[in-house]
Structure formats: C-alpha cells, structure tokens
C-alpha cells in the first residue's frame, strides 16, 4: 500500500473548521486546523479524491522540503538542495508562486526569480539542458512560502484555484466565488432536507453548489484538469477508479431548488451555467423580482443569497435592505433566510434581528453572513400556543 504523506488545503478565513470536517468525512488522517489552511495526511489516491471532492478548499499543496534562509544565498542553496529531477525533466516546464511574509525578503517576484535560477542551474549542471518557465500551462507548479526565515517548498497539486469548478462560463457583475458560496451553504446548515431558494441568483452559483451538496456530487467533477495530471507519477487508472467510487455515492434529491433574478441577462447566464454543471434536473430559474414574490409551499424553506452591497450599482441601499426585511416578514413564513453582505451600514435597515451573525471576507471586503428565522405566524404567537399546551 502506498505511503501517506502530508498535504495542506488552503481556504478562506472562517472556513477552517468546515474544511477540517470535510477532510475527516472523506477519510483524511492527522487533520489539523491552522489559519486559512488545514493540514492532513493521505496517499496519492486521497490526493486525487481531495481535489475532486472538497467544497471549501482553494488549493491542495504537497510539501516537499523546509529550510531556513535569511538572505538570497541561503535561499538559493536551500532550493539547490532539493533533487528536482524527481519531479521534473529538463524538457518540461514549471512556474513558481511565491508568498513572502519576512523582513529578510521584500518581493515575491525576487524570491521566484532566485528559486527559478537555482532549479535551472541544477539541471544545466547535470544534463546540459534546462526546463523552461510557462506561466499559463506549466507541467509543474511550485509553491514557495517564506514566513520570517522559514522557507516551505510545496508542489501545487491543484493548478488553478479549486473555486474554478468548470461549470461557470458566464458571470454577472460581482459574482460570488464558488468556494465562498459552498462554505456559506455549509455554514447555513444546508444538507438538502428542504426546498431551497436563492431570490437574487445572479449567475447561479449558490444554486449549483446547493444542488451538488444536496446530491453529494463531487464539487470539482466538471473541472477540465488538475495540476497532478502532468506529474511524472500520474496514475490515470487510479484517478478513474476514484471518480467512479465518488459517483456511486451520488444520491437523489426530493425537494425543489429555485432561483429568481429580475435581470433577464442574469437568468440566461444562470441557466447556461446550470446546464454546464449537468444540474438542470434539480434547479429551476425564473425572471422575477424578489420583492414581488412570496413563498408558495407549506414545506420549510432554506434561503441563501448574495444581495448587492456596492453603492456604485445605482441602488439606494438603505431602502433596498429595508425591502429585504419587509419581504421576508410579509411573504416568507417558515423560512430560514441567510445572506452575506459587506455593507454593514445598510444591514441595520433590514429591521429584523438576526439569530446568527458570522464574520467572513468576500475577496478583501469584511462581510457578515446573517441568518433570519421567519416563523409561521409571529414568534410570540408560536410560544403562546406552546405555553397553553
């Protein structure tokens, strides 16, 4: 049996615990939470499985070496100490992504260049040939992280960020990142046990992620490629075996998933994306203004959405957020409504008391994920009836 090795899954601030839970549920060993990352152990098959399945991971790295360096010579020497022919041939291409938090090194570009020189020089000395750089489609993506004087070298197993699921080809203004959407759905407790509505669905990201969670469809099943497919030890048969075993665990879904948007262009983009994800059987999308709609079934409703919060969108934010509160109150009894906003000022005008408030970041914006519980009838009536019994 193949040996387990350490891996690191990167994620957003606030998602560390749900990512750790996802990893444990998949069968990862030695799961440990950090900040915006979770480390774990698994074998090569598990590396494939993690990339295919994890909903809240942005990247999965395979660490290969750590050393200390407080100047450029020590950095060059440390990188030269790795036997790069294990991972790369002279006729292949590579690229280096560097992240630097150190007083000894100021620029990530400089660090990338120095590391590239060390790798290229090693090949030239040994073979007379050298691998070249390809930023767009490299055979090997190397991740260098420097914190103070600690240098960590890892292979990027994913390639492009894992939020690029492969189904979203059309987007609107300010679409929500797929990993952020999946994490919000998991934080909201969505497991597919009720009807679901995104009343401002934009390009349909929440709808697609909600359907994939409800049906246990692997998050990245529609991706065209992963970085590990170009590695020297790539095992196509093992990968196919992992895909087949994951697809056997897909389950049926017995409720409805709906999306509304008042913009015809958004509706048509969302429909295209849902078709790309092969999820049309589970999702219906209609052109409608949330403020003119009402809940049309007796079933408990789970609502998650990403309302506009940018003043540039020519919307009077205070009034808009007041309308959200009024519509929930008047037209959506029996609903758990969640939404994310970075407009913390406008949030005050919803006029309802949130039962949960979670701090997250949407790109660089500090945001809040809020939950409003809309009861059948008023909350007070509900408790009075319970008291009489």
N, C-alpha and C positions, 0 to 999 in steps of 0.2 A: 504494500500500500504506500502511496506517495506521502512524503512528509508534509506536515503542516508548517506554514511559515507565517510571519507577522504581516498584517496589512493595515492600512489606515484608510478609513472612509471619511471624507471631508463633508461638512454640511453647513447649514445656516445657524446662526446664533438662535438658541431657543429650541432647536430640534435634536439636541444631543441625546436626550433620553428616549425619544421615539425612534431614533435611528438605532440606538443600542437595543431597544426592544425588537425592532425588525430583525436585527442581526441574530439575536438569541432565538427568535422564532424560526429563522432559516437554518439554525444549527451551528452557528459560529462558536468557536472556543475562545476562552480568555477575553471576554468583551470588557473593555474599559473606556469610560467616557472621558473626554478632555474638553477643551474649548473649541467649538466649531469642528470637532472631529471625534471619532470613536475608533480605537484600535481593537483588533481582533486577530484570531488565527484560523487558518483553514488551508486546504490543499488547492491544487490547481483547478479542480472541478468546482470547488467552492468559490474560487475567484471568478469563474465564469458565471456561476449562479448568482453571486452577489451583484455583479454588474447588470445582469438581466432583471433581477427581482427588486432591488432596493428602491423604494419610492422617495426616500428623503436623503439619499447620498448624491453629492455633486461630482465626486471623483473617488476612485479607489486606487490607492498607491501601494506599491510593494517596496518597502525599504530594503536597500541592499548594503548600506555602509554608513557609519557615522564617524566623524573625527573632529578634532579641534583645530581651528585656524584663526589667527588674529592678524594675518597680513596676506598679501597676494601670493607670496612664495609658498607659504604653508597651505594655502588653498590649492594651488597648482599641484603641489607634492601629494596632497591627500587624494585628489581626483586621479592623479597618475598611479596611485597605489591600488586602484581597482583594475582587475583584469577585464577590460572592456570587450575582448573577443568572445567572452561568454555570452554577451548579449547582442553583439553587433558584428557584421562583416565589413570589410573595407569597401565593398561596393554598395553598401546600404546608406540610408540617410538617417539623420537624427535631428532633434531640436531640444533646446534646454529651456525650461521655465524656471526662473529663479525668484524666490521671495526672500527679502532681506530685512531683518529687524536687529541691527547690530551697529555699534559705534565704530567697529573696525572696517565695515564695508558700507559705502553710501548708496551705491547704484546697483540695481539688479541687472542692468544691461552689462555693466563691467564684470560682474560675477559670472554671468552667462558666457561672456567672451573668454574669460580666463579658463573656465571649465572646458569650453569647446577646444581651446588651444591644447589643454592637457590631453584630451581624448584623441584629437587629431595627431598630435606629436607621437603618442604611444603607437598608433597604427603605422605611421610613417617610418618610425624606427624599426618596427618589427617586420613590416611587409613591403615597405617602399610605396605603399598606396594609402589613400586616406578616405574615410567616409565623408560625405558632404552634408551640408545643412539643407533641410527642406522644412520651411515653417508651416506649409499648408498640409502636406501629406507625408510626414516622416515615418520611417519604419520603426523608429524608437523615440519615445517622448520621455525625456529625463527630467525629474523634478528635484531641484536643489533648494533646500530651506536652511537659511542661516539665522539662528537666534543667539544673540551675543557672540560667543566664539564657537558655538556648537554647529557643525555642518552636517545636515542629514541629506543623504542621496537616496532617491527612490525612483523606481520605474513607474510611469503612469500607465495603469492597466486599461483605463477607460478611453483616453483620447479626448475628443470634445467633451465638454461638461455633460454629465448624465441628465441634465434638465432637457437636453436636446433629444427628446424621445423618438423623433422621426415621424410623428403624425401631424405636427403643426406647421403647415407651409404658409398659411395666410394669417396675418395678425392685424389687430387694430392699434390705435394709439394706446400706449402703456399697457401691453398685455401682461398678465401675471406669469411669473416663472413657474414652470411645471412642478419643480421640486417644492417650491414655496406653496403652490396650490395643494399638492399631495399632503404636505406636512400640516397645513391648516385643516384639511379634511380629517386627518387622523386625530389632531388635537381636538377637533369638534366632536369626536366620538363616532364619526360616520363609519358604519360597517355594512351598510346595505340592508338595514332592517326596517325601512320605512320608505315612503315616497321622498323624492329629492327635488329641490328646485333651486336654480340659480336665476334670479329675476333680472339680472343685468349681465348676461352671459358673455358679452364680447365675442372673442374668437373661440369660446367653448372649452377653455382649459379645465375649469372646475368640473364640467360635465364629463369630459373624457376621463379625468383622474377618478371621479366618483364612480363611474361605471367600472373602471379597472379594479378599484378596491372592492366594490360590491361583488364582482365576479371572480376575484382572485386572479386576474390576468396579470402576468409579469409586466412591470412598469415600462421596461425597455425592449419589449418584444418587437416593436416596429423600427428599432434603430437599424441603420444600414451597416454600421461597423463599430467595432471596439478596437482599441489600440493593440490588445493582446493577440489579435488575429494576424498581426505581422511579425510576431515574435518567432525566434528560432524553434521554440518548443511548442508551438501552436498545435493543438490536437483537435482536428475537425470532428472526428468521431465522438470524442468525449463531449464536445460542445453540443452536437446534435442530440446526444443522449440526455444532457442536462435540459435542453429546450423541451424535448419530448416529455420528460418527467414533470417539468413545471406545467406544461399544457394539460397534463392529465388531471391536475388539481384545480383547473378552472371550474367554477360552479354556476348554477343557474341563479337568476335574479327575478324575484316575483313582484316587484313594485315598479313605479314609474320614475324616470329621471327626465326632468323638463328644464328647458332654458327659455327665457324671454330676452329680447333686446328690442329697443324701439328703432334702432337703425337698420334699414334693410341690408346695408353693406355688411354689417356685423353678422346678421343672421346667415347670409350666404357664405361668409368665411367660416363661421362656426360649423355649418353643415358640411363644407368641404373637409374640414379637419376631422370631424366625427367619422366621415366616410373613410378618410385616410387611415384612421385608427381601427377600422372594421367594427365600429360600435353602433351602427345605425339601428340595430335591433333593440337596443336598450334606451336610446335617447331620442326625444322629440324636441324640436326647437321652433318657436313661433315668434313672429314680429308683434311685439306688444309693449306697452309702457307699464312698468310695474305698478305705478300709482293708479292705474285704471283697472287693476286685476284684483281677483280675490281667490281665496282657497276654495277649490271645487271638489273636495272629497272629505270624507269623515276620518280618513286614515291620518295618523300622526305625520307631520311634515317636517323634514330636515332641510333647512335653507342655508346656503352658504354663498356669499357674493363679495365682489370687489367693487364698491361704488367709486365713482370718480372723486378724487380729492385734490385735484390740481386747479388752482384759481384760473389758470390760462384757458381752461376749457369753456369759458364763457357761460358758466353756470353760477347762479347765486347760491353759494354753498350752504349758508345758514338755512335758507328756505328749503333747499334740496334735502338736507338732513332731517329737517322738521317733517317733510313729506314722507321720508322713510319711516319715521316713528309713527306718524298718523296712519299710514297704510298698514303697517304691522298690527297696530292696535285695532283698527276698524275691520280689516279684511282677512286677517290670518290667525284665527284662533287655533289652538292645538298645534303650534309651530315652535320649533327651536330655531331661532334665526341667528346666524353668525355672519359677521362681516369684518373685513380688515380695512383700516383707514390710517393714513398718515396725517390727516387733517384733524388734529386733536382739539382744535377750537370748534370746528363745525360739529364734532361729535356731541358736544354739550346740548345741541339743539334737537337731538333725537327725541328728547322728552321722556325717555324710558330709562329705568335703572338697569344697567347690565348685571347679569348674575355671574359673569366671568369677564375678566379683562387680562389679556396676556400680551406681554411686550415682545414684539418681533421687529425685524427690519425688512423693508421691501426695498431691495437694492441698498442705497445708502440712507434711505429715509427711516427714521424711527417711527414705528407704527404700533397700533393696538388691534388685537383680534378681540372682538367683543361678542358676547352672547346675550340675547334677549329671549326670555321664555314667555311665549304668549299662550296663556291658558284658555281653555274652553270656558267662556263666561269670564267674569273677573276673578282674580286670585282670591279676593276676600270672600266672594260667594262660595267658591270651592271649599275654603276652610270652614265656613259657617255650616255648610251641609255636612261636612265630615264631623263637626262637633255634635250635631244633632243625632247622628247615628250613634 
